[in-house]
Amino acid sequence: MTSTSSALVIGGGIAGPVTAMALRRAGIDATVYEAYPPATEELGGSLGLASNGVAALEIVGAADSVRAAAVPTPNMVMTIGGKKAVEGSAFPQDQEPLQLISRAKLHRILREAALDAGVTFVHDKRLVGAKEHEGAIEALFADGTSATGDVLIGADGIRSTVRTLIDPDAPGPEWTGMIGFEGQGIDPTLIPSLDIEPGTTCFAFGKRAYYLYYRDADGRVTFGSNLPWKEYLTIAQARQIPAEQWIKTLRETYAGDVPGEEMARALTPENFSTVGALHIMPSVPRWHRGRMVLVGDAVHAPSNSTGQGASLAIESAIELARALRDLPDHASAFAAYERLRRARVERITASGRRINHAKTPGPVAAAFMRTVMPLFFKRVIEKTSGPSLRFRIDFGAQVAG
Ligand SMILES: Cc1cc2nc3c(=O)[nH]c(=O)nc-3n(C[C@H](O)[C@H](O)[C@H](O)COP(=O)(O)OP(=O)(O)OC[C@H]3O[C@@H](n4cnc5c(N)ncnc54)[C@H](O)[C@@H]3O)c2cc1C
């Protein structure tokens, strides 16, 4: 039986609300402290939730709301240098399709589900420090206020403050050498060579850069670009560069790509957003210290290339709650949680690293991929994503200490 009765959850993105909901299910009181006001949760961009992530959301009762708001996307096409290399089912047949959903909708659904579950959200609370007391931990916020609980959970994303409170020498995120951009709601008539219907994502290894695209339920097109870039830019620096200038760069980059060139031409400052530098988290030596622990991107951001970041964050949130429910004290719960999660998330991160290397293949590698991929496609899908997608959590099962 747990001795933990209250948790301070830092970060109201994806891992934060799911952790808080799972803790409530485990009988532990949880409050989410988010740095930004609720209005800025209207984020741009979208992401795909894989079957393992949606299955984990079943545990906190949010899966059906996500399915209802998402576009199920069972198929994929892969093109290399404009030539179709692979076409077919993107997932093993026994798995539900990828659910593509806008970040704004996903955040809204998770927040509403958490509120319904009795979770409290406190906004404009940026964590800047923490003090451990006898039997409790105090979170210190930038506005001079504080809050006290039994444990403090860092769900504060890839630039986590909690990570450095746990270990000042913790590694930070590594830049992949690419900057991300997105175009949303693009009119398909502006892309005469568009070759896919809703339900298919195309992963395109262009002549100079990788991009992906898919159609929303209304037929409009979302375009995502991973642009190799010479120097690191923070998100603020990347957004200081006017949209027109980035769009010009993307038009030059995708010139000659089909249909990348037409998509880049259809970008306007209104349908365009700068996602920022794309990162991957190296292995984090310390997942917890004292009454503090990490969850989600704060401890395992496996690169956007895996399509697993949010799903792994959701799984970890639930496993952490399960461990806190079943083990007698936070120290044994945090140790069990790390044991349950580390190998899986590090395996998927390693695969993200391999995919990132392949995003800008030279001519020889491109020719090799074009020849080999069609032959081994099904086997590659099964080997690379089968174990990730089939992972399921039995929330009722007791966690061993
Ligand atoms: C371009 C791109 C595409 C992606 N595509 C996919 C995809 O298709 N599928 C997928 O599964 N994943 C994808 N991901 C990864 C996914 O977005 C992340 O894994 C996921 O958002 C992690 O959730 P999180 O809650 O851990 O962190 P976040 O979503 O980053 O949330 C962290 C929250 O903490 C708050 N915060 C930060 N610091 C503090 C502080 N000091 N005090 C209080 N609050 C704080 C932030 O404001 C934020 O709300 C993609 C990522 C990128 C960059």
The ligand as an SDF file (V2000), in Angstrom:
LIG
                    3D

 53 58  0  0  0  0  0  0  0  0999 V2000
    8.0000   18.2270  -35.2070 C   0  0  0  0  0  0  0  0  0  0  0  0
    7.5720   17.2080  -34.2020 C   0  0  0  0  0  0  0  0  0  0  0  0
    6.7070   16.2070  -34.5970 C   0  0  0  0  0  0  0  0  0  0  0  0
    6.3050   15.2280  -33.6990 C   0  0  0  0  0  0  0  0  0  0  0  0
    5.4720   14.2420  -34.1260 N   0  0  0  0  0  0  0  0  0  0  0  0
    5.0910   13.2820  -33.2670 C   0  0  0  0  0  0  0  0  0  0  0  0
    4.2200   12.2470  -33.6970 C   0  0  0  0  0  0  0  0  0  0  0  0
    3.7710   12.2180  -34.8410 O   0  0  0  0  0  0  0  0  0  0  0  0
    3.8610   11.2940  -32.7910 N   0  0  0  0  0  0  0  0  0  0  0  0
    4.3200   11.3170  -31.5010 C   0  0  0  0  0  0  0  0  0  0  0  0
    3.9560   10.4190  -30.7260 O   0  0  0  0  0  0  0  0  0  0  0  0
    5.1440   12.2850  -31.0630 N   0  0  0  0  0  0  0  0  0  0  0  0
    5.5400   13.2700  -31.9110 C   0  0  0  0  0  0  0  0  0  0  0  0
    6.3670   14.2470  -31.4750 N   0  0  0  0  0  0  0  0  0  0  0  0
    6.8430   14.2200  -30.0750 C   0  0  0  0  0  0  0  0  0  0  0  0
    5.7960   14.7450  -29.0880 C   0  0  0  0  0  0  0  0  0  0  0  0
    5.4010   16.0580  -29.4510 O   0  0  0  0  0  0  0  0  0  0  0  0
    6.3680   14.7400  -27.6730 C   0  0  0  0  0  0  0  0  0  0  0  0
    6.9340   13.4850  -27.3990 O   0  0  0  0  0  0  0  0  0  0  0  0
    5.2940   15.0560  -26.6240 C   0  0  0  0  0  0  0  0  0  0  0  0
    4.7840   16.3610  -26.8260 O   0  0  0  0  0  0  0  0  0  0  0  0
    5.8790   14.9280  -25.2130 C   0  0  0  0  0  0  0  0  0  0  0  0
    4.9140   15.3140  -24.2750 O   0  0  0  0  0  0  0  0  0  0  0  0
    5.3730   15.9300  -22.8820 P   0  0  0  0  0  0  0  0  0  0  0  0
    4.1150   16.2100  -22.1460 O   0  0  0  0  0  0  0  0  0  0  0  0
    6.4030   15.0850  -22.2640 O   0  0  0  0  0  0  0  0  0  0  0  0
    6.0930   17.3040  -23.2370 O   0  0  0  0  0  0  0  0  0  0  0  0
    5.4600   18.6240  -23.8570 P   0  0  0  0  0  0  0  0  0  0  0  0
    4.3640   18.2880  -24.7910 O   0  0  0  0  0  0  0  0  0  0  0  0
    6.6100   19.4230  -24.3660 O   0  0  0  0  0  0  0  0  0  0  0  0
    4.8140   19.3780  -22.5900 O   0  0  0  0  0  0  0  0  0  0  0  0
    5.6250   19.9660  -21.5930 C   0  0  0  0  0  0  0  0  0  0  0  0
    4.7940   21.0270  -20.8810 C   0  0  0  0  0  0  0  0  0  0  0  0
    5.5310   21.5100  -19.7620 O   0  0  0  0  0  0  0  0  0  0  0  0
    5.4180   22.9220  -19.6780 C   0  0  0  0  0  0  0  0  0  0  0  0
    6.5940   23.4220  -18.9740 N   0  0  0  0  0  0  0  0  0  0  0  0
    7.8700   23.4480  -19.4020 C   0  0  0  0  0  0  0  0  0  0  0  0
    8.6890   23.9330  -18.4600 N   0  0  0  0  0  0  0  0  0  0  0  0
    7.8990   24.2310  -17.3790 C   0  0  0  0  0  0  0  0  0  0  0  0
    8.1700   24.7780  -16.0900 C   0  0  0  0  0  0  0  0  0  0  0  0
    9.4160   25.1030  -15.6890 N   0  0  0  0  0  0  0  0  0  0  0  0
    7.1390   24.9300  -15.2210 N   0  0  0  0  0  0  0  0  0  0  0  0
    5.8610   24.5790  -15.5990 C   0  0  0  0  0  0  0  0  0  0  0  0
    5.5520   24.0690  -16.8230 N   0  0  0  0  0  0  0  0  0  0  0  0
    6.5720   23.8910  -17.6990 C   0  0  0  0  0  0  0  0  0  0  0  0
    5.3480   23.3450  -21.1480 C   0  0  0  0  0  0  0  0  0  0  0  0
    4.7870   24.6470  -21.2860 O   0  0  0  0  0  0  0  0  0  0  0  0
    4.4850   22.2410  -21.7620 C   0  0  0  0  0  0  0  0  0  0  0  0
    3.1120   22.5500  -21.6740 O   0  0  0  0  0  0  0  0  0  0  0  0
    6.7930   15.2500  -32.3550 C   0  0  0  0  0  0  0  0  0  0  0  0
    7.6620   16.2700  -31.9480 C   0  0  0  0  0  0  0  0  0  0  0  0
    8.0540   17.2370  -32.8610 C   0  0  0  0  0  0  0  0  0  0  0  0
    8.9950   18.3210  -32.4070 C   0  0  0  0  0  0  0  0  0  0  0  0
  1  2  1  0
  2  3  1  0
  2 52  2  0
  3  4  2  0
  4  5  1  0
  4 50  1  0
  5  6  2  0
  6  7  1  0
  6 13  1  0
  7  8  2  0
  7  9  1  0
  9 10  1  0
 10 11  2  0
 10 12  1  0
 12 13  2  0
 13 14  1  0
 14 15  1  0
 14 50  1  0
 15 16  1  0
 16 17  1  0
 16 18  1  0
 18 19  1  0
 18 20  1  0
 20 21  1  0
 20 22  1  0
 22 23  1  0
 23 24  1  0
 24 25  2  0
 24 26  1  0
 24 27  1  0
 27 28  1  0
 28 29  2  0
 28 30  1  0
 28 31  1  0
 31 32  1  0
 32 33  1  0
 33 34  1  0
 33 48  1  0
 34 35  1  0
 35 36  1  0
 35 46  1  0
 36 37  1  0
 36 45  1  0
 37 38  2  0
 38 39  1  0
 39 40  1  0
 39 45  2  0
 40 41  1  0
 40 42  2  0
 42 43  1  0
 43 44  2  0
 44 45  1  0
 46 47  1  0
 46 48  1  0
 48 49  1  0
 50 51  2  0
 51 52  1  0
 52 53  1  0
M  END
$$$$
